[in-house]
Every structure is written in structure tokens, then in C-alpha cells.
Amino acid sequence: MPRKTPSAPPPSAPPAPGAGDARPSAASETSLTGQVLIAMPSMGDPRFAQSVIYVCAHTNEGAMGIVVNHPLAAPSFEDLLRQLKVDPVPPARTIRLCSGGPVDNARGFVLHTTDWTDDASLRVDDTFALTASLDILKAIATGGGPRQGILALGYAGWGPGQLDTEIQQNAWLSAPPDLDVIFDGDHDTKWRRALAKLRIDPLLLSGAAGHA
């Protein structure tokens, strides 16, 4: 299962706000970068039961992704701005917070649309980017920033070859991303809706693996 405490974040993981830039390495030919992972019912790790994970990077050095359907009731976006001393408070607009995974869950990552990026952003593809700088929080707080986004605390991380092994062991299905599934607030249905994109009824799932 995704590792709880790797010795270091995958090279593609952006830094925490204020920690500087970290640039990704190139994806491999079999990369799942930009895809969504959907936990199979047989998922053995309860932390990832019925999880939907957007894969931000998948290289031969490891992988990292953001769980998009584990909402956080606290802290609120406003609370986080106060902690980081980012103005204005209250903000002109807010975004939802989620638990992005068990690795480095004190670090914040904004998964968002590419209509807003900065030099610290990891542009995953033409639609999605990941940013961990304070600048994106300032932009959102003042009413700007990306059209859609979620703020994740922590991420899911895999070591070299680990995600590929889990796919082979039927832990995950993979599928193209859907903006509504990634960004809307109906978290309770995201897992079923992600499966529906593959025309799969979860009640009929067996232990067989598959890809979109």
C-alpha cells in the first residue's frame, strides 16, 4: 500500500509553502501521471478504502498523488490562512480542504486547474497542476487564483516500482480524470462516480485488475 513514511518525498513532490522549488523528473513510458487511481474493494489498507487518488507524478523513482475524497472538517481554509499569516482574513474566496494522504500531512498542496500557475507549480498536464507555494493561497484569499482547486494536507507516496506492483496485485483501477470527481464537494459519491466512468458497478467487482 502507499507508504506512510518514505525516507524522502518522490522527486516530483513540490515543496511545502515557503520551502523553495522542487522540480519533477521525467515520467516513464508506462507512467500513470495524470490518471486517477480507484481503490478496489479488496484494498487491504483501511487508510485507502474507497479512495480516489489523482496521480501527480509517476516515474521510475516513485510516485505521488493526492487523495481527493477524504474531506477535512478542520482546520478551515480561514484557520489555515491565520496560521500562515496570509491576508486577507476572512478571505474573499475559499477552497475545500482534504486529507491528501498519510505522508507529510503537515504540508499543504493545492491541486488545481491550469488557468493559474506560477514558477513553483508542477504542471501535470493541460488541465491539472499542483502548487505548494504561499502565492497560490494569497491569490485565492484575495479572490483570484485558479478556477477550481482543492487544498490537500499530505499526499500518498510510493517507492520505486511500488505502485506498479500494487496495480498488478489488483489494489487499484486506473482511469482518466474527471473535473467534477476531482473538485466537487460530493465526497461520499466520488468513489462510485469514478467507477461509473469505467462503467463498473462496484457490487459486481471481483478481484480482477483492470485499466481504463
C-alpha positions, 0 to 999 in steps of 0.5 A, spaced: 500 500 500 502 507 499 507 508 504 506 512 510 513 514 511 518 514 505 525 516 507 524 522 502 518 525 498 518 522 490 522 527 486 516 530 483 513 532 490 513 540 490 515 543 496 511 545 502 509 553 502 515 557 503 520 551 502 523 553 495 522 549 488 522 542 487 522 540 480 519 533 477 523 528 473 521 525 467 515 520 467 516 513 464 513 510 458 508 506 462 507 512 467 500 513 470 501 521 471 495 524 470 490 518 471 486 517 477 487 511 481 480 507 484 481 503 490 478 496 489 474 493 494 479 488 496 484 494 498 487 491 504 489 498 507 483 501 511 487 508 510 485 507 502 478 504 502 474 507 497 479 512 495 480 516 489 487 518 488 489 523 482 496 521 480 501 527 480 507 524 478 509 517 476 516 515 474 521 510 475 523 513 482 516 513 485 510 516 485 505 521 488 498 523 488 493 526 492 487 523 495 481 527 493 475 524 497 477 524 504 474 531 506 477 535 512 472 538 517 478 542 520 482 546 520 478 551 515 481 554 509 480 561 514 484 557 520 489 555 515 490 562 512 491 565 520 496 560 521 500 562 515 499 569 516 496 570 509 491 576 508 486 577 507 482 574 513 476 572 512 478 571 505 474 573 499 474 566 496 475 559 499 477 552 497 475 545 500 480 542 504 482 534 504 486 529 507 491 528 501 494 522 504 498 519 510 505 522 508 507 529 510 500 531 512 503 537 515 504 540 508 499 543 504 498 542 496 493 545 492 491 541 486 488 545 481 486 547 474 491 550 469 488 557 468 493 559 474 500 557 475 506 560 477 514 558 477 513 553 483 507 549 480 508 542 477 504 542 471 501 535 470 498 536 464 493 541 460 488 541 465 491 539 472 497 542 476 499 542 483 502 548 487 505 548 494 507 555 494 504 561 499 502 565 492 497 560 490 493 561 497 494 569 497 491 569 490 485 565 492 484 569 499 484 575 495 479 572 490 483 570 484 487 564 483 485 558 479 478 556 477 477 550 481 482 547 486 482 543 492 487 544 498 490 537 500 494 536 507 499 530 505 499 526 499 500 518 498 507 516 496 510 510 493 517 507 492 520 505 486 516 500 482 511 500 488 505 502 485 506 498 479 506 492 483 500 494 487 496 495 480 498 488 478 496 485 485 489 488 483 489 494 489 487 499 484 483 501 477 486 506 473 482 511 469 482 518 466 480 524 470 474 527 471 473 535 473 467 534 477 470 527 481 476 531 482 473 538 485 466 537 487 464 537 494 460 530 493 465 526 497 461 520 499 459 519 491 466 520 488 468 513 489 462 510 485 462 516 480 469 514 478 467 507 477 461 509 473 466 512 468 469 505 467 462 503 467 463 498 473 458 497 478 462 496 484 457 490 487 459 486 481 467 487 482 471 481 483 478 481 484 480 482 477 485 488 475 483 492 470 485 499 466 481 504 463 
